[in-house]
Amino acid sequence: MLCCPETRADLTLATAAELSTLNRAISEGRVKNRAGTAVTEAISDALIRADRKVAYLVRNDIPVMLIDEAIALDGLL
């Protein structure tokens, strides 16, 4: 079972609705990772922390569990 590397909280797979909302925000240029880099490519999967504040992207079926690569979800979902 995967957990958040920052808080050790549980993670769940993002729903289709959540992915759609995130991809809309990405296309509008409103999404940056925690390092401040703009996220420009649509995402197909993500793991969302239990408190619904952070998402970790899944690329090529591999979760990217780096804190700086995470997306803060405040105001996005």
N, C-alpha and C positions, 0 to 999 in steps of 0.2 A: 504494500500500500504506500502510495506517495503522500508526502505531507509538505507543507510550505517550508522552505529552507530558512525562512526568517522567523516564523512564529511557531512552527511545528503543527499548525492547524491542519485539519483534513482538507482535501481538495476533491472537487467533483468535476465531472466533464460538463462543459458548457452546453446548454440546450441550443437547439436550432434557432430559437427566438433570440437568445443572447448573442449568438454568433452573427445573426443578421443585424442586430443593433450595433454591435462592435464594428462590423464591416461597413455599415453606413457611416459611422463616425470616422473610420479610417478614410473613406472616400471623400469626406468633407474636410480632411486634414486636421482633425481634432484629437488624434491619438499619438501620444509619445510614450516611450518606455521610461522607466525610472531613471535612466541615465540621461534623459532629455532628448534622445534621438527619435525623430518622427517615424512612426510605423506607417509604411506606404503600401505594403502588400496585403491583400485580403487574407484572412486567416480561415483555415478549415476546421481547426480544433483548438481548444484551450482548456486548461484546468483552472477552475475558480476556487479561491480560498473560501472556507466556510463562512467568514464574515462578509463575503461578497465585495470586498474592497480591492482585491488584486487578482489578476489573471496571468497565468503562465502559458505561453504559446506552446503548441505541439507542432513540430516541423518534421515532416517525413516520418510520422509515427513515433517521434522521440520527443518527450517533454523537455523543454528548455527551462531548467530549474535554477537559473541564475537570477539573483535579486535585481540586478541592474537591467535585465532584459524583461522583467515583469511589467505589466501595464496596470497602472492605478485606475480603478474603475469609478472613482468618485465623479458623479455627473454624467457617466456614460451609460449605465444600465438603469 
